[in-house]
């Protein structure tokens, strides 16, 4: 790839829709500034008053809800339809994804479906290769892929074009309408739990800070690292037309999403970590849903497909259905 830039589509087609200045300002504050500022504030806060076991438990639980909500709900269920499930579980996963405060499910899904169509090419909303593949150009591209695209993009993916299936779902429409309340709940819930657990306003405040604000910022950086890091570094054991890669530490923090290479080969597959040693907790949880009768029509990896796309056939794959 040469050093020429990769422009965003701005043709006015149905694939994208213009973003107002007011909405871009909200994106700047919620998706760019705060996720950078809050981890920086967490350092002196931890040094000053510390973080107690209660706050750690609340923050970890909220983190797991948020990441599983994005990985299993927003991503594997709603975006790629890797499985089907009963309505209560579908709604629960949608709410869990909303707790990550990464936007309504229709917009998140629309952006990700467009990403898959144009991955690392013109039209990809967040490719780290946008400005080229050398030195500062790549650094600038990674910054763009990580958080910059939220504010710089003058057009966003149009839900009407990309997610008509979700727009036809009454539960999804109600969720989108109630999304501001879901986002508020993401911060209020840890504060209420912390307050009731400690029976103090101090406990409510510290839980709000660590389990609400800091957790939300960390979740953002972790999930967006799939866009920036896992499209730049890592290994690529399967042939793809893009630069999707496997990065172990990203996979660990995202509960399986960092095994990104196979995902771009088979987006509808419920398991992303398909090679031995690639732990995928999100796939395991889907397996438990399936065994409990809550999920069905799950798309598990095919041994034939794995073998056909391998770049190194000597490395063992794990196409079976065991976890």
Secondary structure, 3 states (H helix, E strand, C coil): CCCCCCCCCCCCCCCEEECCHHHHHHHHHHHHHHHHHHHHHHHHHHHHCCCCHHHHHHHHHHHHHHHHHHHHHHHHHHHCCCCEECHHHHHHHHHHHHCCCCCCHHHHHHHHHHHHHHCCCCCCCCCCCCCCCCHHHHHHHHHHHHHHHHHHCCEEECHHHHCHHHHCCHHHHHHHHCHHHHHHHHHHHHHHHHHHHHCCHHHHHHHHHHHHHHHHHHHHHHHHHHHHCCCCCCECCECCCCCCCECHHHHHHCCCCCEHHHHHHCCCCCCCCCECCCCCHHHHHHHHHHHCCCEECCCCCCHHHHHHHECCCCCCECCCCCC
